[in-house]
Amino acid sequence: MIVLGAGLAGLSAAYELDKEGYEVTVLEGQLRVGGRVLTSRAPYEDGHAAELGAVRIADVHERVLAYVAELGLELEAWQGGDSLYFIDGQRFMHEEGAPWPVAGLTPYEAEHGLDLWSEYIAGAFDEFGDPRDGSFPKAGVIDRYDPVVYTDFLRGRGASEAWLRLYESDNGSEISTIGALAWMAAEVADKAWDQTFHIKGGNDRLPEALAAALGAEKVWLGAKAVKIEHDAAGATVTFERDGATETLRGDHVVVAIPFPPLRKVTISPPFPEDKTRAIQELFMMNAGRGYIQTKRRFWQDEGIGGLKIAKTDTAVERVWDLSPFMPGEKGLICTYTQNHKADAYCDLPVEARQAYTIDAVKAFFPEIEGELVAFEHYCWREDPWAGGAWTDILPGQWWIVAVTRRAEGRVHFAGEHTSAWAGWMQGAIESGQRAAAEIMSDQAG
């Protein structure tokens, strides 16, 4: 069996097949494993590390948690805390029982604020069904909501424009682009989410542990697939390694690379028209992040805590705190832009991104300039191995969901883009396990 891509999806597929005694070879174009699970350590002092890709593990992501336990890794939990808000130029922390001071909120919204998630969003769960039990989407839901962008869905539930600004400060500007069906699928699937974890030592420990379990002889790094020739008996993959072109034949192939780089791989014979269209049209959300190591964790002086320490409507959107898992007293925070704000960030020359980030953060954390120790940035649309941060199913694209995960003969597909948990490590693992199960079923038959 051949697996293309040593991200979590590909490694999960290979790991499950290997455990059942199948001969597996993983081809990875990069010189590392992990894909969009990417931990950076080099720029930082005192042993700090930044998650450039996947950051969070929800306590309802049982497939991730199972691998963590199986591979002997440890988890660390974010503790709760109070966020700083900076909306319409107003800086505030919400006090329990006090009205939310965002201009334009209805009196009801000002009273309940983000707690209206239970009404505007969770109140519609029964209508949609649940991806976990196969009931999503229920009859009539696709016709009604496939054309609808998520923010318009919220407007239809009664949300004001002011409440949408508040909600966006918490969830990011992705909400103005993603389709309502895709967002609600994720909301329902993770409706019981309570606690959030991180892998001790860095989230990249998970793909590294999977690769180690497989062994270096089964994970070929620097092996870039350039052609897939498939037939009724299997597939031949042509790949480039160390300046030479090689081929490898397998009974089955798992394609676990994102669709943007897959567009550059020659497929012979071509996949069916709808699969080819899905590969070309699937949308990858951009994310641009700026990482700031600070002399101290100054935000704690105001009682600010938790993961999302700042929720804003500024150019840098949200600020996440990675410090709780770092040694010493220095801080490590991340500005997290999405969508058009991420595009604006990534349009900047590389040398301008630090000043852009610091200037924006100064509006609500005026101490930041004097606290700076180190800075790092990452733009996911610039990553040639991904072409974006995660998959968003856009309005009118629900047809893509079934097509992306459908096997084409002996060519199988895995990756967060083929899972209900798009954008999550859970989705990558779920898809890899599904692809492995497809192959085992085919072999058994």
Secondary structure, DSSP 8 states (H G I E B T S, - for coil): -EEE--BHHHHHHHHHHHHTT---EEEESSSSSBTT--EE-TT-STT--EESS---EETT-HHHHHHHHHTT--EEE----B-EEEETTEEE---TTS----TT--HHHHHHGGGGIIIIIGGGHHHH--GGGT--S-TTHHHHHTT-BHHHHHHHTT--HHHHHHHHHHH-GGGGTSBHHHHHHHHHHTTT---EEEETT-TTHHHHHHHHHH-GGGEEET-EEEEEEEETTEEEEEEEETTEEEEEEES-EEE-S-HHHHTTSEEES---HHHHHHHHH-EEE-EEEEEEEESS-GGGGGTB-SSEEEEESSTTBEEEE-GGGSSSS-EEEEEEEEHHHHHHHHHS-GGGHHHHHHHHHHTT-TTHHHHEEEEEEEEGGG-TTTSSSEEE--TT-THHHHHHH--BTTEEE-SGGGSTTTTSHHHHHHHHHHHHHHHHHHHH-
